[in-house]
Amino acid sequence: MLTEVALLAILLALAWNTLYNASIVFLAMDRSYVAKLGDVRSSITILVAAKNEPIEVLEATTKNVVDALQRSGVVGELLLVLDDDPKYVAQLLSRTPRDPRIVVVLRLNGVGRKCGALNLGYALARYENLLLLDADARIDPRTLDRLARCRDVCIAPWRSYGVYGTWIEETTRFLTDLGSWLYYLLRPRLGLYPYTLGSGTIVRKEVLEEVGGWRLDVVHDDIWLGSELAKRGYVPTIVDGWCYVSTPSTLRAARIQLERWSFGALEIATRFGKNILSAPLNALTKFEAYLYLLQAVQSLIAFLGFATCFPAVLFEPSRNLFEPPFLAMMGIAVALAVLNYIALKRFANSFEEPLYRKKLPFLMGRASALSATLMPFLAINALMGLLGKRISFRITPKRYERGLDVSIPISASMYLALAILAILFGNQPIALVALCYLAAPIYVALRIR
């Protein structure tokens, strides 16, 4: 039964992802959402906490924010809190327009890394609302105007923009926009709880005072804040507008970002899940909010299934691909693939991005190849998050870098070893799965150039 158990684990991970996302699509597509905003605009401190970012990125962000403030008429300031070398900050200041709305703060101790920088920005903010933006984020005047009318906590969903045009960037843009559409446009239509985002979230300072600022010992500061707000009964409002973000353009950058997300969400689920369980939300909403945090477990389940394939090959040789259990699994896998395509087709047709309508099948294949290549790394980080281990916070690289990431040879070696063993021992079902997995890093290695 080891072969069946191993393949069922891999199938379970696939089913979890497909059924969860498809359920949101089919239940929410015909519903609507109305944002409850105030009539009066409040002043805003736009906080950007950054370290080791390309100077041209921060320069462009500064120009974008000042322009958005000017054109929207919102009273506000841009507060840059930087953990960088003084020479870097001096160079940035030389390229920054002299404007009383721009405040640059250099932290010399770096205590608490990003969360420490956020706390300092919160303490120094002059205005009543705090809008969080990443170093590469862009905001338009219309969205800024709506965020200024926020009553307590509001979110501008993400929408990606391209910089380098690599196929990795196209794929991560697809995945980012899909997640934004599913979890921040559709989920709120069902009355489900939206966690705050690290970029595009605005919070009243008096609400942050209730929370007590950011903890210094968490990686996922945005989801942690969302759990604290849920415990206090605050449900973020989704505004009609976008926070524009760039996405990883290289495999290494994508791996770093997804590893951080895999660890961070499960760290919150294990250490602060009680915040959700004690929140004044109905039982279904609390269950789904906790399930949302557990999505990274999918990679761990798939990896455990893959690892179980090795002893299965050794103890159960000569398994035929056309045995009834394996035929049933293949049928379920095909049905899940069709369901996934139908759901993603709705996304491509409703999200105003020609790239997704034009290249949907290719983007689906690329996303699958990316997931399979990174699966062992995401699984390890997910396990560390579940066990409450600590990892260092790593910033997603913004610059384009050439060369192959370590994930390609490591994943390819694992999948190749299993494929060879399965073929030698005659375990056809596992051989087929291993060859499918092996195709992923090979495809990535060929296309990444």
Salt bridges, closest charged atoms under 4 A:
GLU4 OE2 - ARG319 NH2 2.62
GLU53 OE2 - LYS398 NZ 3.12
GLU56 OE2 - ARG399 NH1 3.07
GLU59 OE2 - LYS63 NZ 3.85
GLU59 OE1 - ARG95 NH2 2.85
ASP67 OD2 - ARG71 NH1 3.15
GLU77 OE1 - ARG126 NE 2.85
ASP83 OD1 - ARG107 NE 2.75
ASP99 OD2 - ARG101 NH2 2.89
GLU128 OE1 - ARG204 NH1 3.18
ASP134 OD1 - LYS114 NZ 3.94
ASP145 OD1 - ARG41 NH1 2.86
ASP145 OD2 - ARG149 NE 3.23
GLU170 OE1 - LYS359 NZ 3.47
GLU170 OE1 - ARG366 NH1 2.72
ASP217 OD1 - ARG215 NE 2.85
ASP217 OD2 - ARG271 NH2 2.69
ASP221 OD1 - LYS114 NZ 3.71
ASP222 OD1 - HIS220 ND1 2.72
GLU228 OE1 - LYS231 NZ 3.45
GLU228 OE1 - ARG232 NH1 2.63
ASP240 OD2 - ARG142 NH2 3.03
ASP240 OD2 - ARG146 NH1 2.75
GLU259 OE2 - ARG255 NH1 3.42
GLU259 OE1 - ARG394 NH2 2.48
GLU267 OE2 - ARG271 NH1 2.94
GLU288 OE1 - ARG187 NH2 2.73
GLU316 OE1 - ARG319 NH1 3.07
GLU323 OE1 - ARG319 NH2 2.80
GLU353 OE1 - ARG173 NH2 3.29
GLU401 OE1 - ARG252 NH1 3.15
ASP405 OD2 - ARG255 NE 2.75
